[in-house]
Amino acid sequence: MLTIQHQDAHSAARTAVMNLPHGPVSLPTFMPVGTNGSVKAMHHSAVEAMGTKLILANTYHLYLRPGPEVIKAGGGLHRFTSWKHNYLTDSGGFQVFSLAPFRKISQEGVRFRSHIDGAYHQLTPEKVVDLQAIFGSDILMTLDVCSAPEATYQEAEKALEITTHWAQRSVTRWKEYRETYDGKLFGIVQGHFYQDLRRRSAQEILELDTPGVAIGGLSVGEAPEVFEELTAFTADLLPPEKPRYLMGIGTPDYILTAVAHGIDMFDCVYPTRIARNGAVFTPDGLIDLKKSRFEKDFRPIQEDCTCQACQNYSRAFLRQMFKCNEILGPMLATEHNLLFLHTFLEKIRESIRRDQFTTFRREFLDRYQRGGA
């Protein structure tokens, strides 16, 4: 599944190719989030034109609406959505976690109330695998328990134990599909902010020998130094021959931290969510296009960017779109942010191939963290 191409001489950063049912993916990579099967405010053709080969959709949301019956009748998620490249589908565990007052977790699974109509539903490890098999996901995730940032050691340990139990059952069900479905299952390492629990979780998940491994429970509000410490610690526990996925990160600084410690994949709603509110990435930091100082700024967002916003429109025009609540503003800003990250990852991969990643990281952050606003 994974072919490592180059290991950076001065860090754990690496380039690789991950072979999936709908084509190879160059690593490290950022996965745009298409929760309901599409990236908000973007045509699939525009996402594809950037060179994106892997996007994330969410099992929880697709299960509730339109439902597995509709997607199955539509020929699976790829045909239903007209996306011809790869899908990774999250198990829905994090979404259920966010519904804390409306869910009950047990060894059997999780019972929760729909955020759409309040109806009760039950997800089990087996059902989550079944759903993702119906979707035809290229990468499917095990159901897991993401503990709250303020969780005690005992609560984190219990979440770990349930996560392992669910992962074991997920693997058993996934193996039943081997002859008819080629999706790659990833186990998820939990353990909260406790190194001994993370070590235990990694050992238990790795024993299941899933094709890839994800790191969960980070970037949930902890301090940046805690994030880096635990990212480094957990990544060191994972075998080099499998792709490593750090869930829920999407800012340049956190991406650089993850890559430095050998992480291959990441996703986050952050880049598209902030774009819909007028914030865009630039090499000089994040800028808010709604601010008054851009009223007569007729420069593009970024001089050397090839997105439609930068090629055809000014900051002043984009500000007008946001101030007037025109849908074109979020569309253009979203395209810019995703292309910025795609290009950013291309530069990261090139710096690794040249054994210059550490220098690239330092120089990028020196500039990025000075500007913005």
C-alpha positions as CSV (number, residue, x, y, z in Angstrom):
1,M,0.0,0.0,0.0
2,L,2.8,2.4,0.9
3,T,6.0,3.1,-1.1
4,I,8.5,5.3,0.7
5,Q,10.4,7.5,-1.7
6,H,12.7,9.6,0.4
7,Q,13.5,10.0,4.0
8,D,14.7,13.5,5.0
9,A,18.3,13.5,6.3
10,H,17.6,15.9,9.2
11,S,14.1,15.0,10.5
12,A,11.5,12.2,10.4
13,A,9.8,13.9,7.4
14,R,9.4,11.6,4.4
15,T,7.8,11.4,0.9
16,A,5.9,8.4,-0.2
17,V,3.1,7.2,-2.5
18,M,0.0,5.5,-1.1
19,N,-1.8,3.2,-3.5
20,L,-5.5,3.3,-3.2
21,P,-8.4,1.8,-5.3
22,H,-9.0,5.1,-7.1
23,G,-5.4,5.9,-7.8
24,P,-2.1,6.7,-6.1
25,V,-1.8,9.6,-3.6
26,S,1.5,11.5,-3.0
27,L,2.4,11.9,0.6
28,P,2.5,14.0,2.8
29,T,-1.0,15.2,1.8
30,F,-3.7,17.4,3.1
31,M,-7.3,16.1,2.6
32,P,-10.0,18.7,2.0
33,V,-13.1,17.9,4.0
34,G,-16.2,17.1,2.0
35,T,-18.5,16.2,4.9
36,N,-21.5,15.4,2.8
37,G,-19.6,14.1,-0.3
38,S,-18.6,17.6,-1.6
39,V,-16.2,20.3,-0.5
40,K,-18.4,23.3,0.5
41,A,-18.5,26.1,-2.0
42,M,-16.4,24.1,-4.5
43,H,-17.1,22.2,-7.8
44,H,-15.5,18.8,-7.8
45,S,-13.8,19.9,-11.1
46,A,-12.0,22.7,-9.3
47,V,-10.9,20.5,-6.5
48,E,-9.6,18.0,-9.1
49,A,-7.9,20.7,-11.1
50,M,-5.7,21.5,-8.1
51,G,-4.3,18.0,-8.2
52,T,-6.2,16.7,-5.2
53,K,-6.6,12.9,-5.2
54,L,-8.1,12.3,-1.8
55,I,-10.9,14.0,0.0
56,L,-12.7,13.2,3.3
57,A,-16.4,12.5,3.7
58,N,-18.2,11.7,7.0
59,T,-20.0,8.5,7.7
60,Y,-22.2,10.0,10.5
61,H,-23.6,12.7,8.2
62,L,-24.0,10.5,5.1
63,Y,-25.7,7.8,7.3
64,L,-28.3,10.3,8.5
65,R,-28.8,12.0,5.1
66,P,-29.2,10.8,2.4
67,G,-28.8,7.4,4.1
68,P,-27.0,4.2,2.9
69,E,-30.0,3.1,0.9
70,V,-29.8,6.1,-1.4
71,I,-26.0,5.9,-1.8
72,K,-26.2,2.2,-2.5
73,A,-28.9,2.8,-5.1
74,G,-26.8,5.5,-6.6
75,G,-23.9,3.1,-7.2
76,G,-21.8,4.0,-4.2
77,L,-20.4,7.3,-3.0
78,H,-18.1,7.9,-6.0
79,R,-20.8,7.5,-8.6
80,F,-23.4,9.2,-6.4
81,T,-21.2,12.3,-6.0
82,S,-19.4,12.1,-9.3
83,W,-16.0,12.2,-7.6
84,K,-13.7,9.8,-9.5
85,H,-10.7,10.0,-7.2
86,N,-10.3,8.6,-3.6
87,Y,-12.5,9.0,-0.5
88,L,-11.5,8.6,3.1
89,T,-14.6,8.3,5.3
90,D,-14.3,9.2,9.0
91,S,-16.2,6.7,11.2
92,G,-18.4,9.4,12.7
93,G,-16.9,8.9,16.2
94,F,-15.9,12.5,16.5
95,Q,-19.3,13.8,15.5
96,V,-21.0,11.6,18.0
97,F,-18.4,12.7,20.6
98,S,-19.5,16.3,19.9
99,L,-23.1,15.4,20.8
100,A,-22.2,14.6,24.4
101,P,-25.5,15.4,26.0
102,F,-27.3,13.3,23.4
103,R,-25.3,10.1,23.3
104,K,-24.6,7.0,25.4
105,I,-21.4,4.9,24.9
106,S,-21.2,1.3,25.8
107,Q,-19.1,-1.8,24.9
108,E,-21.8,-2.6,22.2
109,G,-21.6,0.8,20.5
110,V,-23.0,4.3,20.7
111,R,-26.6,5.4,20.9
112,F,-27.3,9.0,19.9
113,R,-29.9,11.4,18.8
114,S,-29.7,12.8,15.3
115,H,-28.9,16.5,15.1
116,I,-31.4,16.7,12.2
117,D,-34.7,15.4,13.6
118,G,-33.9,14.1,17.1
119,A,-34.5,10.5,16.2
120,Y,-32.4,7.9,18.1
121,H,-29.8,5.8,16.2
122,Q,-27.3,3.1,17.2
123,L,-23.9,2.8,15.6
124,T,-21.7,-0.3,16.3
125,P,-18.2,-1.1,15.0
126,E,-19.7,-3.6,12.6
127,K,-22.4,-1.2,11.3
128,V,-19.8,1.5,10.7
129,V,-17.7,-0.9,8.6
130,D,-20.9,-2.0,6.7
131,L,-21.8,1.6,6.0
132,Q,-18.3,2.5,4.6
133,A,-18.3,-0.7,2.5
134,I,-21.7,0.4,1.0
135,F,-20.1,3.8,0.3
136,G,-17.2,2.1,-1.4
137,S,-14.7,4.2,0.7
138,D,-11.1,3.9,-0.4
139,I,-10.0,4.4,3.2
140,L,-12.4,3.5,6.1
141,M,-11.9,4.3,9.7
142,T,-12.7,2.2,12.8
143,L,-15.3,3.5,15.3
144,D,-13.5,5.1,18.2
145,V,-14.0,7.1,21.4
146,C,-12.4,10.6,21.5
147,S,-12.2,11.6,25.1
148,A,-12.8,15.3,26.1
149,P,-9.8,17.6,26.7
150,E,-10.7,17.8,30.4
151,A,-11.0,14.0,30.8
152,T,-9.4,12.3,33.8
153,Y,-6.9,9.5,33.5
154,Q,-9.6,7.0,34.4
155,E,-12.0,8.4,31.7
156,A,-9.2,8.4,29.1
157,E,-8.3,4.8,30.0
158,K,-11.9,3.6,29.6
159,A,-12.2,5.4,26.3
160,L,-9.0,3.6,25.2
161,E,-10.3,0.2,26.2
162,I,-13.6,0.7,24.3
163,T,-11.7,2.0,21.3
164,T,-9.5,-1.1,21.2
165,H,-12.6,-3.4,21.7
166,W,-14.4,-1.6,18.8
167,A,-11.3,-1.8,16.6
168,Q,-11.0,-5.5,17.1
169,R,-14.6,-6.0,16.0
170,S,-14.2,-3.6,13.1
171,V,-11.2,-5.6,11.8
172,T,-13.2,-8.8,12.1
173,R,-16.1,-7.4,10.0
174,W,-13.8,-5.7,7.5
175,K,-12.1,-9.0,6.8
176,E,-15.5,-10.5,5.8
177,Y,-15.5,-8.1,2.8
178,R,-12.0,-9.0,1.5
179,E,-13.3,-10.8,-1.6
180,T,-15.7,-8.0,-2.7
181,Y,-14.3,-4.7,-1.4
182,D,-10.8,-3.3,-1.5
183,G,-11.1,-0.4,1.0
184,K,-8.2,0.0,3.4
185,L,-9.0,0.1,7.1
186,F,-7.2,2.4,9.5
187,G,-7.1,1.8,13.2
188,I,-7.0,4.8,15.5
189,V,-4.6,5.4,18.4
190,Q,-6.2,7.2,21.4
191,G,-4.9,7.7,24.9
192,H,-5.6,11.4,25.5
193,F,-2.6,13.4,26.8
194,Y,-1.1,10.5,28.8
195,Q,2.0,8.9,27.3
196,D,1.6,5.5,28.9
197,L,-2.0,5.3,27.6
198,R,-0.8,6.4,24.1
199,R,1.8,3.7,24.2
200,R,-0.7,1.1,25.3
201,S,-3.2,2.2,22.6
202,A,-0.6,2.0,19.9
203,Q,0.5,-1.5,20.9
204,E,-3.1,-2.7,20.9
205,I,-4.0,-1.1,17.6
206,L,-0.9,-2.3,15.9
207,E,-1.6,-5.9,16.9
208,L,-4.6,-5.7,14.6
209,D,-2.3,-5.1,11.6
210,T,-4.6,-2.6,9.8
211,P,-3.2,-1.2,6.5
212,G,-2.8,2.2,8.0
213,V,-2.8,3.9,11.4
214,A,-4.4,7.2,12.6
215,I,-3.6,9.3,15.6
216,G,-6.7,10.7,17.3
217,G,-7.4,12.9,20.2
218,L,-5.0,15.6,19.4
219,S,-5.5,19.2,18.3
220,V,-8.6,19.4,20.5
221,G,-7.6,22.5,22.4
222,E,-4.3,21.5,24.1
223,A,-1.3,23.9,24.0
224,P,0.9,23.8,20.9
225,E,3.9,22.4,22.9
226,V,1.7,19.6,24.2
227,F,0.5,18.9,20.7
228,E,4.0,18.6,19.4
229,E,5.2,16.5,22.3
230,L,2.5,14.0,21.9
231,T,2.6,14.0,18.1
232,A,6.3,13.2,18.2
233,F,5.8,10.6,21.0
234,T,3.0,8.8,19.2
235,A,4.5,8.9,15.8
236,D,7.6,7.2,17.1
237,L,5.5,4.3,18.2
238,L,4.2,3.6,14.6
239,P,5.8,1.4,12.1
240,P,7.4,3.2,9.1
241,E,5.9,0.8,6.5
242,K,2.3,2.0,7.1
243,P,0.8,5.4,6.3
244,R,0.3,7.6,9.4
245,Y,-2.7,9.9,9.6
246,L,-3.0,12.7,12.2
247,M,-6.7,13.6,12.4
248,G,-8.1,17.1,12.5
249,I,-5.2,19.5,11.7
250,G,-5.2,22.0,8.9
251,T,-3.0,25.0,9.7
252,P,0.5,25.5,8.2
253,D,2.2,25.5,11.5
254,Y,0.6,22.3,12.7
255,I,1.1,20.6,9.4
256,L,4.8,21.4,9.5
257,T,5.0,20.0,13.0
258,A,3.3,16.8,11.9
259,V,5.4,16.3,8.8
260,A,8.6,16.9,10.9
261,H,7.6,13.9,13.0
262,G,6.8,11.6,10.1
263,I,3.1,12.1,9.6
264,D,1.8,11.5,6.1
265,M,-1.9,12.6,6.1
266,F,-4.0,15.2,7.8
267,D,-7.5,16.8,7.4
268,C,-9.5,19.7,8.9
269,V,-12.5,21.8,8.2
270,Y,-10.6,24.9,9.3
271,P,-9.3,26.1,5.9
272,T,-12.7,26.0,4.2
273,R,-14.6,27.2,7.3
274,I,-12.5,30.3,7.7
275,A,-12.7,31.0,4.0
276,R,-16.5,31.2,4.2
277,N,-16.0,33.9,6.8
278,G,-13.5,35.9,4.8
279,A,-10.1,34.7,6.1
280,V,-7.4,33.6,3.7
281,F,-3.9,32.1,3.9
282,T,-1.0,34.0,2.5
283,P,2.8,33.5,2.9
284,D,2.7,36.5,5.2
285,G,0.1,35.0,7.5
286,L,-3.7,34.8,7.7
287,I,-5.6,37.9,6.6
288,D,-9.3,38.9,7.1
289,L,-10.6,40.3,3.9
290,K,-13.6,41.9,5.6
291,K,-11.4,44.5,7.3
292,S,-11.7,48.1,6.2
293,R,-8.1,48.4,5.3
294,F,-8.8,46.3,2.2
295,E,-11.6,48.6,0.9
296,K,-9.2,50.2,-1.7
297,D,-6.6,47.4,-1.9
298,F,-6.6,46.4,-5.5
299,R,-3.9,43.8,-5.2
300,P,-4.7,40.1,-5.5
301,I,-4.7,38.0,-2.2
302,Q,-1.3,36.6,-3.2
303,E,0.8,37.7,-6.2
304,D,2.1,34.3,-7.3
305,C,-1.1,32.3,-6.7
306,T,-2.9,30.8,-9.7
307,C,-6.4,30.4,-8.2
308,Q,-9.3,32.3,-9.8
309,A,-9.5,34.8,-6.9
310,C,-5.8,35.9,-7.3
311,Q,-5.8,35.7,-11.1
312,N,-9.0,37.8,-11.7
313,Y,-10.1,39.7,-8.6
314,S,-8.7,42.2,-6.0
315,R,-8.8,42.2,-2.3
316,A,-11.2,45.2,-2.5
317,F,-13.6,43.2,-4.7
318,L,-13.5,40.2,-2.4
319,R,-14.2,42.4,0.6
320,Q,-17.2,43.8,-1.3
321,M,-18.5,40.2,-1.8
322,F,-18.2,39.4,1.9
323,K,-19.7,42.7,3.0
324,C,-22.7,42.1,0.7
325,N,-23.0,38.4,1.6
326,E,-22.5,37.4,-2.0
327,I,-21.8,33.7,-2.4
328,L,-18.9,34.4,-4.8
329,G,-16.8,35.6,-1.9
330,P,-16.8,32.3,0.0
331,M,-16.4,30.3,-3.3
332,L,-13.3,32.3,-4.3
333,A,-11.8,32.3,-0.8
334,T,-12.3,28.6,-0.4
335,E,-10.6,27.8,-3.7
336,H,-7.6,30.1,-2.7
337,N,-7.2,28.4,0.7
338,L,-7.3,24.9,-0.7
339,L,-4.9,25.7,-3.5
340,F,-2.6,27.5,-1.0
341,L,-2.4,24.3,1.1
342,H,-2.0,22.1,-2.0
343,T,0.9,24.1,-3.2
344,F,2.3,24.3,0.3
345,L,2.3,20.5,0.5
346,E,4.0,20.3,-2.9
347,K,6.8,22.6,-1.6
348,I,7.1,20.5,1.6
349,R,7.5,17.3,-0.5
350,E,10.2,19.0,-2.7
351,S,12.0,20.2,0.4
352,I,12.1,16.7,1.8
353,R,13.4,15.3,-1.5
354,R,16.2,17.8,-1.3
355,D,16.9,17.1,2.5
356,Q,16.0,20.8,3.2
357,F,12.7,20.3,5.1
358,T,14.1,21.8,8.4
359,T,15.3,24.9,6.6
360,F,12.0,25.2,4.7
361,R,10.0,24.9,7.9
362,R,12.0,27.5,9.7
363,E,12.0,30.0,6.8
364,F,8.3,29.5,6.1
365,L,7.3,30.1,9.8
366,D,9.6,33.1,10.2
367,R,7.7,34.8,7.4
368,Y,4.2,33.4,8.1
369,Q,4.2,34.3,11.8
370,R,5.4,37.9,11.3
371,G,2.5,38.9,9.0
372,G,-1.2,38.5,8.9
373,A,-4.2,40.2,10.4
